[in-house]
Amino acid sequence: MLAAGAGTRLAPLTRLRPKALCPVDNVALVDHAIARAATATSTIAVNAHHGLAQMEQHLVAGIGADVHLSIERERALGTAGALGLLREWIDGRPVLVTNADAWLTVDLAPFVEEWDGERIRLLVVEDRDRPDFGSARYSGVALMPWSDVSGLEATPSGLYELVWRYAFELGRLDLVDHDGPFVDCGTPADYLRANLLASGGAPVVGPGALVDPSAVLERCVVWPGAVVRPGERLVDAVRTVDLTVLVR
């Protein structure tokens, strides 16, 4: 699970907690990613840098997930550097990579079972406005053989720049269409959209939040412990304990 990013585009929400801990339908994004990966494997690692203390508390003391926590203490290493740091732990195995900031619903068992074991397999969606490969956009899940991971170093670097771009040119990418919902939760607008897709359009109210009966919520997310006061009307907004983000 790639969960070490700063989430600068998701600010100011990421000033309160790391992006991977922002909840979608009251479940932290990293927990969505763990559940997604668990449909195909029981051996899971999560990398962390930004908001490290919160991530440690959540993964170890919070949900008690049986995961290996890969700590990038000095600096975030990027998508390729993260795997470089984990090379010893990976130890010759193929790797399923998934982005913690991607929200999607998918059973990854067929994605893994039908893999040829040789090419790099990427889950993609059709997106001609923001394509990565032809008209396809990467949707946050990849399968990589050990041969493409073994040479990666624990230095800041990206998988697209170091591996995937050249694999695409050589015809070594196996692009698999994802036909379900997918949202890259990079901005407050996308984060709100993911929540509303997950909830079926209903406002999402977190545990312990206090919403006065006279308040009106339309297309909103209310974080755990937040307060919506009498007579308030929130539209296209994310309310946290400390602030309100209006999505326009």
Helices and strands as residue ranges (DSSP letters): G 8-10, G 13-15, G 19-21, E 23-24, E 27-28, H 29-37, E 45-48, H 52-56, I 57-62, E 68-71, H 78-85, H 87-90, E 95-98, E 102-104, H 109-113, E 120-126, E 136-144, G 146-148, H 159-159, I 160-164, H 165-169, E 173-177, E 182-184, H 188-199, E 204-205, E 210-211, E 216-222, E 227-228, E 233-239, E 244-246
